[in-house]
Amino acid sequence: MELSRERTEDWWEVEALYDLCFAPGREALSSYRLRDGIPPVAELCLVARDEAGIVAGAIRYWPVRVGHWPALLLGPVAVHPTHQGEGLGAFLIESTLDRAHGWDRVMLVGDAPYYSRFGFEKLEGVVMPPPTNPDRVLGRELTEGAWEGVAGDVTQWSD
């Protein structure tokens, strides 16, 4: 696999991968409202291409606020069905978390059994816009103690 930063010209292929991997209407999810009009964190948006040059996986991150604290919102992350089970999703997650310099905390909405292996835990007092199941709101510290005392509504990024 060739791993590189997502480029502008990759956008259509990455969006097609997300359409393939996620249910119709994915853009109606609350996490997409947090992304509207906000540029992603470019250095953490990666694309994995297979030996034929086809997009096999992709991951994106967005800046958000939890109360007044900055955080990264991981997602979406997707792996093409022909490459699932090869560890590519884990590789994308681990590679980007290792590159998240300058950020103290990261969060996502997902399945705790899957994401717990990357150090994600259920966040108490962190409220995603509805309709989001609070049991699926997970976070990981990138700096020790970064989630201590952090609570509030998750809102769009602002400087």
C-alpha positions as CSV (number, residue, x, y, z in Angstrom):
1,M,0.0,0.0,0.0
2,E,1.1,3.5,-0.7
3,L,0.0,6.0,2.0
4,S,-0.1,9.7,1.2
5,R,-1.9,12.8,2.2
6,E,-5.2,13.3,0.5
7,R,-5.0,15.7,-2.4
8,T,-7.7,17.8,-3.9
9,E,-7.8,15.5,-6.9
10,D,-8.4,12.5,-4.6
11,W,-11.7,13.9,-3.3
12,W,-14.1,12.1,-5.8
13,E,-12.4,8.7,-5.3
14,V,-12.5,9.1,-1.5
15,E,-16.1,10.2,-1.5
16,A,-17.0,7.2,-3.7
17,L,-15.3,4.9,-1.2
18,Y,-17.3,6.5,1.6
19,D,-20.5,6.1,-0.4
20,L,-19.6,2.4,-1.0
21,C,-18.8,1.7,2.7
22,F,-21.5,3.6,4.5
23,A,-25.3,3.6,4.4
24,P,-27.2,6.1,2.1
25,G,-27.8,9.3,3.9
26,R,-24.5,9.3,5.7
27,E,-24.2,13.0,5.3
28,A,-27.3,13.5,7.4
29,L,-25.5,12.4,10.5
30,S,-24.8,14.9,13.2
31,S,-21.0,14.6,12.7
32,Y,-21.4,16.0,9.2
33,R,-23.1,19.1,10.6
34,L,-19.9,19.7,12.6
35,R,-17.9,19.5,9.3
36,D,-20.0,21.8,7.2
37,G,-17.9,24.7,5.9
38,I,-14.9,23.7,8.0
39,P,-11.7,22.5,6.3
40,P,-10.4,19.1,7.5
41,V,-7.0,18.8,9.2
42,A,-5.1,18.3,6.0
43,E,-2.0,16.6,7.5
44,L,-4.2,13.9,9.0
45,C,-6.3,13.1,6.0
46,L,-4.7,10.1,4.4
47,V,-5.3,7.9,1.4
48,A,-4.0,4.4,0.9
49,R,-3.7,3.2,-2.6
50,D,-3.1,-0.5,-3.6
51,E,-0.6,-1.7,-6.1
52,A,-2.9,-0.8,-9.0
53,G,-3.2,2.8,-7.7
54,I,-6.8,2.3,-6.6
55,V,-8.0,3.9,-3.3
56,A,-8.1,1.1,-0.8
57,G,-8.7,3.2,2.3
58,A,-9.1,6.7,3.5
59,I,-9.3,8.6,6.8
60,R,-10.2,12.2,7.6
61,Y,-10.1,14.4,10.7
62,W,-11.9,17.6,11.5
63,P,-11.3,20.2,14.2
64,V,-14.2,20.7,16.7
65,R,-14.8,22.2,20.1
66,V,-16.0,20.4,23.2
67,G,-17.2,23.2,25.4
68,H,-14.4,25.7,24.8
69,W,-11.7,22.9,24.4
70,P,-10.2,22.0,21.0
71,A,-10.4,18.4,19.8
72,L,-10.0,16.3,16.7
73,L,-13.0,14.5,15.3
74,L,-11.9,11.3,13.7
75,G,-13.9,10.2,10.7
76,P,-14.8,9.0,8.4
77,V,-12.4,6.1,8.0
78,A,-13.2,3.5,5.4
79,V,-11.6,0.5,3.8
80,H,-12.7,-0.8,0.4
81,P,-14.5,-4.2,0.8
82,T,-11.8,-6.0,-1.2
83,H,-9.2,-4.9,1.4
84,Q,-11.2,-5.4,4.6
85,G,-9.7,-7.8,7.1
86,E,-6.1,-6.9,6.0
87,G,-5.5,-4.5,8.9
88,L,-5.6,-1.4,6.7
89,G,-8.2,0.4,8.9
90,A,-6.1,-0.1,12.0
91,F,-3.0,1.1,10.1
92,L,-4.8,4.3,9.0
93,I,-6.0,5.0,12.5
94,E,-2.6,4.3,14.2
95,S,-0.6,6.2,11.5
96,T,-2.8,9.3,11.9
97,L,-2.9,9.3,15.7
98,D,1.0,9.2,15.6
99,R,0.9,12.3,13.3
100,A,-1.5,14.3,15.4
101,H,1.2,16.6,16.8
102,G,-0.2,19.7,18.5
103,W,-3.5,18.1,19.4
104,D,-4.3,16.9,23.0
105,R,-7.5,14.9,22.4
106,V,-9.4,13.1,19.7
107,M,-12.9,11.9,19.6
108,L,-15.3,9.9,17.4
109,V,-18.7,8.4,17.1
110,G,-18.3,4.6,16.8
111,D,-18.3,1.1,18.2
112,A,-16.5,0.9,21.5
113,P,-15.5,-2.8,21.0
114,Y,-13.6,-1.9,17.8
115,Y,-12.1,1.5,18.8
116,S,-11.1,0.4,22.4
117,R,-8.1,-1.4,20.9
118,F,-6.8,2.0,19.9
119,G,-7.3,3.5,23.4
120,F,-10.7,5.0,22.9
121,E,-13.1,5.1,25.8
122,K,-16.7,6.3,26.3
123,L,-16.7,10.0,27.1
124,E,-18.8,11.2,29.9
125,G,-20.3,14.7,29.7
126,V,-19.4,15.2,26.1
127,V,-22.6,15.8,24.1
128,M,-22.7,15.3,20.3
129,P,-25.6,17.0,18.5
130,P,-28.7,14.7,18.2
131,P,-29.5,12.2,17.2
132,T,-26.3,10.6,18.5
133,N,-26.2,7.6,20.9
134,P,-24.1,8.8,23.8
135,D,-22.7,5.3,24.3
136,R,-21.0,5.7,20.9
137,V,-19.2,9.0,21.8
138,L,-15.6,7.9,22.4
139,G,-12.4,9.7,23.1
140,R,-8.7,9.2,23.5
141,E,-6.0,11.3,25.1
142,L,-3.1,12.3,22.9
143,T,-1.6,14.1,25.9
144,E,-1.9,12.5,29.4
145,G,-4.9,14.0,31.3
146,A,-6.3,15.8,28.2
147,W,-9.9,14.7,28.7
148,E,-9.9,15.4,32.5
149,G,-12.5,18.0,33.2
150,V,-13.5,18.4,29.5
151,A,-17.2,18.4,29.0
152,G,-19.9,20.1,27.1
153,D,-21.5,20.3,23.7
154,V,-19.5,19.4,20.7
155,T,-19.7,22.3,18.3
156,Q,-18.2,23.5,15.0
157,W,-14.6,24.7,15.1
158,S,-14.0,28.4,15.7
159,D,-10.7,30.2,16.2
